[in-house]
Amino acid sequence: MKNGTSTSEFALSLVAMVAGLAAFVLGALLGDTHQATQLAGLVVSGLSGLGYTWSRTAVKRADSASRAVLGASSPAGSSDVADPS
């Protein structure tokens, strides 16, 4: 399984989070009277973080379930690691 930071989900979530935070900060700095812009920025940023967390959790659960199935189906005493002797 890939490290979480080297996946496309991470890259897309990071872009969405940065865009959301940029909308929030620019709205504050430019004196935007529409608080909806700032709120939308925060919502987008938060949801992208939650989406990434959910995605990685689903991947890890699927990986651990497949390892459990593979481990249960192997004969007793066998191992996935080659015997070094």
GUPAGU-486795 format. One line per field, with one value per residue: x, z, y of N, C-alpha, C in turn; residue number from 0; residue in three letters. Coordinates in pm, 1 decimal. Example, Ala and Ser with C-alpha at 12.3 -4.5 7.8 and 13.67 -1.06 7.14 Angstrom:
BEGIN
npx <- [1319.0  1285.0]
npz <- [780.0  708.0]
npy <- [-569.0  -225.0]
capx <- [1230.0  1367.0]
capz <- [780.0  714.0]
capy <- [-450.0  -106.0]
cpx <- [1320.0  1290.0]
cpz <- [780.0  787.0]
cpy <- [-330.0  3.0]
sero <- [0  1]
ronu <- [Ala  Ser]
***
This chain:
BEGIN
npx <- [84.5  50.0  217.0  30.0  72.0  170.7  -25.4  -282.9  -520.7  -442.0  -303.3  -509.6  -687.0  -527.6  -499.4  -767.9  -806.2  -622.9  -727.5  -977.3  -900.6  -767.3  -977.9  -1113.3  -922.1  -860.1  -1110.3  -1132.8  -910.6  -953.4  -1172.7  -1420.8  -1763.8  -1932.6  -1998.6  -2054.5  -1869.4  -1639.2  -1736.2  -1796.9  -1539.5  -1424.7  -1592.8  -1545.1  -1273.7  -1277.6  -1445.4  -1295.5  -1077.4  -1207.6  -1303.6  -1065.4  -967.9  -1170.8  -1143.8  -881.2  -915.3  -1100.2  -944.2  -741.1  -891.5  -989.4  -747.4  -651.9  -854.5  -824.1  -573.2  -628.8  -799.0  -627.9  -433.2  -584.2  -644.5  -408.7  -202.4  -148.9  129.9  263.1  424.8  433.9  679.2  994.0  1197.8  1503.6  1709.9]
npz <- [0.0  -78.5  63.5  232.9  162.5  -92.0  -275.6  -526.4  -419.9  -197.2  -315.7  -464.5  -257.1  -111.7  -291.6  -305.4  -39.1  -12.1  -201.3  -85.0  159.2  56.2  -59.1  171.9  311.2  119.8  95.4  345.8  348.7  130.6  207.4  147.9  140.8  134.8  329.2  265.6  80.8  232.5  411.1  233.4  147.2  383.9  424.2  192.5  227.1  470.7  403.0  203.2  346.1  516.4  322.3  220.2  448.0  486.5  248.7  268.3  496.9  406.8  214.1  374.4  538.3  348.6  263.6  500.2  539.4  313.7  363.9  592.8  491.3  309.5  487.5  639.3  455.6  396.4  436.7  752.7  938.8  721.6  553.0  427.4  388.8  258.2  352.1  502.6  524.2]
npy <- [-117.1  223.4  507.8  753.8  1025.3  1014.3  970.6  1019.3  1107.8  1252.8  1468.0  1593.9  1658.3  1831.8  2045.9  2129.2  2205.1  2416.1  2595.0  2645.8  2762.6  2983.7  3125.2  3195.0  3353.9  3556.1  3671.1  3789.2  3963.3  4134.7  4268.5  4172.4  4192.0  3985.6  3734.7  3483.4  3391.4  3353.5  3162.7  2954.6  2893.0  2792.7  2569.4  2413.6  2357.9  2213.7  1994.6  1871.1  1778.8  1596.2  1420.0  1312.9  1182.4  990.0  845.7  735.2  582.1  393.4  262.8  153.3  -16.9  -199.3  -307.0  -427.1  -612.5  -775.1  -878.9  -1023.9  -1221.1  -1347.7  -1438.8  -1616.0  -1811.2  -1937.7  -2229.3  -2391.5  -2288.4  -2188.8  -1915.0  -1577.1  -1476.2  -1549.7  -1827.1  -1766.8  -1953.8]
capx <- [0.0  125.3  212.6  -82.6  109.7  212.5  -141.5  -352.8  -622.8  -377.5  -275.0  -636.1  -738.3  -443.1  -536.8  -898.9  -790.5  -554.3  -822.8  -1076.5  -839.0  -738.9  -1104.3  -1141.7  -826.2  -878.4  -1234.1  -1105.6  -814.1  -1008.5  -1288.9  -1541.3  -1878.5  -2008.3  -1944.1  -2077.4  -1743.2  -1553.3  -1796.8  -1778.7  -1398.8  -1405.0  -1665.9  -1471.5  -1150.7  -1311.7  -1498.0  -1188.5  -1002.7  -1287.9  -1306.6  -937.0  -963.3  -1261.6  -1085.9  -767.5  -968.0  -1159.0  -834.3  -673.9  -980.8  -989.7  -616.9  -643.0  -948.3  -765.4  -463.2  -688.8  -848.2  -511.4  -370.7  -670.5  -650.5  -280.5  -190.5  -89.9  275.0  324.3  451.3  453.0  819.1  1079.1  1287.4  1637.4  1811.0]
capz <- [0.0  -88.8  170.2  208.1  101.2  -231.1  -353.9  -596.9  -329.7  -113.9  -398.3  -494.4  -132.5  -77.2  -381.5  -262.3  89.4  -36.0  -269.2  13.4  252.3  -18.2  -69.9  304.5  342.6  26.8  131.4  463.8  316.2  35.0  264.8  79.9  230.4  125.8  418.8  203.5  17.0  337.9  461.0  130.7  153.4  499.4  402.3  91.9  289.6  568.0  336.7  131.9  448.9  556.6  209.7  216.4  562.6  458.1  140.2  319.5  590.0  326.0  153.0  478.6  578.6  241.4  265.6  616.4  517.5  216.0  431.8  684.0  409.5  258.9  601.0  683.9  355.9  379.9  521.2  884.9  940.8  605.2  571.3  303.8  381.6  221.9  457.0  465.0  535.8]
capy <- [0.0  347.9  606.1  843.5  1151.6  995.7  929.1  1126.3  1162.6  1353.6  1585.5  1661.8  1715.2  1945.4  2155.5  2178.7  2273.0  2543.5  2682.7  2686.9  2857.3  3106.4  3198.6  3250.4  3460.1  3667.2  3739.4  3871.4  4067.9  4229.8  4333.8  4123.2  4200.8  3860.8  3634.0  3353.1  3352.2  3301.1  3039.6  2851.7  2854.2  2704.4  2444.1  2337.3  2310.7  2109.6  1875.5  1801.1  1705.5  1480.7  1325.8  1243.6  1091.3  878.9  766.8  657.4  482.9  286.2  187.5  75.2  -126.0  -298.9  -372.7  -516.7  -723.4  -868.0  -948.3  -1121.3  -1331.0  -1419.6  -1507.3  -1725.9  -1916.3  -2005.1  -2347.1  -2369.2  -2292.1  -2125.0  -1772.9  -1503.1  -1438.6  -1663.9  -1876.6  -1724.7  -2060.6]
cpx <- [89.1  114.3  103.7  -46.8  155.9  97.1  -205.8  -462.5  -564.8  -354.7  -402.5  -695.9  -658.1  -477.7  -670.6  -889.3  -725.0  -649.3  -929.1  -1021.6  -805.9  -866.1  -1138.4  -1051.6  -844.7  -1007.2  -1214.2  -1013.8  -870.9  -1131.6  -1418.1  -1657.2  -1962.4  -1942.9  -1965.6  -1951.2  -1649.8  -1607.4  -1778.7  -1634.5  -1370.6  -1472.9  -1591.4  -1344.7  -1178.1  -1360.5  -1389.6  -1101.6  -1077.1  -1293.8  -1178.1  -927.9  -1050.9  -1202.0  -971.9  -814.3  -1027.3  -1050.4  -766.4  -761.3  -982.2  -858.5  -607.0  -739.0  -890.1  -648.7  -517.3  -738.2  -731.7  -442.4  -451.5  -671.1  -518.2  -271.8  -120.0  61.6  340.3  338.5  468.0  600.6  901.4  1171.0  1430.4  1740.6  1824.5]
cpz <- [0.0  39.0  134.8  135.7  -43.4  -319.8  -423.5  -509.8  -243.9  -193.6  -427.7  -369.7  -91.3  -163.1  -337.8  -130.5  71.3  -104.0  -171.7  112.2  183.3  -32.4  63.0  333.8  249.8  55.7  250.0  429.8  223.4  87.2  195.2  178.8  228.2  214.0  363.8  134.8  118.7  391.6  361.8  130.1  268.3  480.3  302.7  152.6  387.4  503.6  260.0  230.2  495.2  446.9  199.8  329.2  538.3  352.8  190.3  417.8  514.4  262.3  256.5  527.0  474.5  240.5  382.5  601.9  418.7  277.7  526.9  607.3  357.4  370.1  645.8  583.9  337.0  475.4  651.7  876.3  820.7  631.2  435.2  283.9  352.2  338.0  418.7  467.9  413.3]
cpy <- [123.4  429.9  708.1  971.8  1136.7  949.2  1048.8  1187.1  1274.4  1481.3  1663.7  1726.3  1837.1  2066.8  2216.1  2254.4  2410.0  2641.9  2734.1  2788.0  2989.4  3190.5  3265.1  3370.7  3579.6  3744.1  3832.0  3989.0  4175.1  4301.8  4293.9  4124.3  4074.5  3755.0  3493.9  3302.7  3289.9  3169.3  2925.3  2803.2  2759.7  2569.2  2355.2  2277.9  2196.8  1981.5  1800.1  1723.6  1582.2  1374.8  1247.1  1141.9  969.9  787.2  679.5  551.4  364.8  199.8  98.8  -40.0  -236.2  -376.5  -470.0  -634.7  -823.9  -943.0  -1054.3  -1243.7  -1413.8  -1497.7  -1626.4  -1840.4  -1988.7  -2124.0  -2314.3  -2381.5  -2226.9  -1976.9  -1709.4  -1467.0  -1563.6  -1699.9  -1843.7  -1837.6  -2143.4]
sero <- [0  1  2  3  4  5  6  7  8  9  10  11  12  13  14  15  16  17  18  19  20  21  22  23  24  25  26  27  28  29  30  31  32  33  34  35  36  37  38  39  40  41  42  43  44  45  46  47  48  49  50  51  52  53  54  55  56  57  58  59  60  61  62  63  64  65  66  67  68  69  70  71  72  73  74  75  76  77  78  79  80  81  82  83  84]
ronu <- [Met  Lys  Asn  Gly  Thr  Ser  Thr  Ser  Glu  Phe  Ala  Leu  Ser  Leu  Val  Ala  Met  Val  Ala  Gly  Leu  Ala  Ala  Phe  Val  Leu  Gly  Ala  Leu  Leu  Gly  Asp  Thr  His  Gln  Ala  Thr  Gln  Leu  Ala  Gly  Leu  Val  Val  Ser  Gly  Leu  Ser  Gly  Leu  Gly  Tyr  Thr  Trp  Ser  Arg  Thr  Ala  Val  Lys  Arg  Ala  Asp  Ser  Ala  Ser  Arg  Ala  Val  Leu  Gly  Ala  Ser  Ser  Pro  Ala  Gly  Ser  Ser  Asp  Val  Ala  Asp  Pro  Ser]
***
